[in-house]
Amino acid sequence: MKVMVMVKATPSSEAGEMPSEQLLTDMGNFNEELVKAGIMLAGEGLHPSSRGARVRFSGTNRTVIDGPFAETKELIAGFWIWQVDSMEEAIKWVKRCPNPMSEESDIEIRPLFEPEDFGEEFTPELQAQEDRIRTAAERLNSAE
């Protein structure tokens, strides 16, 4: 199963405070462990929401809302995509993670949808389209 592991934002991450050299070292070592274990597929940190935007959808209308966004507890400061055998395995790995913030913080784990989760509505044609899109995206990633 694939999961998205989200590092929730804190007041200091939203203020743009950068991690210490020690935290960068610890997180780098943790990421190396994840890769060696065959778990980490992707992972990145995110700039504060003051550098972001949201697009609100209401029917056919689109409204752009510039950051920063008020509710820090609703924001994400970084993420990983992991391939694990179970939610329990993901939790076990997160418990080994260095605290990604200089203060109390949360990491949220959520499974990604798999094709079988969509049922009959995910027709063979839609599956073929999804396969083409993933192949093209993988080529883009390997070109970096």
N, C-alpha and C positions, 0 to 999 in steps of 0.2 A: 504494500500500500504506500501511496505517496502522501506526505503530510506537509503542510506549510507551518513552520514554526515562526511565530511572530514575536519579536521583542517589542514590548509596549513602550511608548514614549514616557518620559518623565519630565518634570519641570526643567531639569538641567539639560536634557537632550533637546528640548524645545527651545532653550536659550542658546543653543548652538555650542555648548561646551563639548570640547573634544575629549576622547578618552585618553588616559595616561599611557605612557610607554609600557608600563607594567600590564595594564589591561589589554593593550594591543598585542603584547607578547602572549599573554594567557589565552586570549581569544584565537590568536593564530595557531597556538599549540592545540587548542581544542578542535579547530577546524581541520588541522592535519590529522588528528585522530579520526574525525568523522570521515574524511576522504579515504584514509587507510582501511577503515572498516567497510567501505563501499556504501556509505549512507548518504553523504552530502552530494546533492546534484547541483545546487546553486545556493548562493547566499550573498547578501549585500546589506550595507547600512544605508539609511535614508537621511537626507538633509531634513532640517526642521520644517514644520508645516508652513512657516513664514515664506519659504521658497516654493511652495506648492500652490495648487489650485484644485477646485472641485467643479464638476459640471453637474448641475441638478437637472433631472429630467422630469418634465410634467407634460404628459401627452406628447405633442410634437414640439413643445417649447424646450429650449436649453438655456440655462442661466449659469454663467461662470461666476464662481465665488473664489476670490483670492484669499490665500492664507495670510496670517496664521489662523488656526482654528482653535476655538476656546477649550474644548474638552480634552485635555491632555490624556486622560485615561482611555479615550477612544482612538488615539493615534498610534501609529506604528513607527518605530525608530529603525527597524531592520527586520530581515527575514532570512530564513533558510528554506529550501525545498529538500526534503529527505525522502529516501526510499527505505522503508522499514517493514518488518514483518507484522507489526501490530502497534496499536496505540501504546500499549505497555512498554514496548521497546523505545518508542519515542520519548515517553515520560522518563524512562531510565536515563536516556542520554541527556535530556534537558536538566535533570537533577545533577549531572556532572558538570554542567556548563558554569564557567565563572559568572558571577553577577555582572551583567553587561553594563550596569550603571553604577555611579558613585553613591547612589542611594537605593532605598528599597525599590524593587522593580518586579514586573511580571513578564512571563513568557507564555504565550498562548499557542496551543497546538490544535490544528484542525485538519481533518482528512480532505484530500482533494477528491473531486468526483472522478470515478472511473466510468468507462463506457457502459458497463452493465448497470450502473446506478440509474440510467435514464430510461431503461425499459424499452418497449416496442417503439416508442417515439424516435429513438435513435436508430434510424433506418440504415440499411447497408450503404446507401448513397451518402448519408450524412457521415457514417463511419469512414468511408473512402475519402470524403472531403477533409475530415479531421486528420487522417493519416497524411494527406498531401500537405496540409498546413504545418503539421509537426515536423515533417521531413524538411520543408523549406526553412522553418525556424531553426532547426538543428544546423543547417548549412550556414545560416547567418551567424549563429553562435560560434561555429568552428572557424569562421572567417576572421573573428576578432583577434 
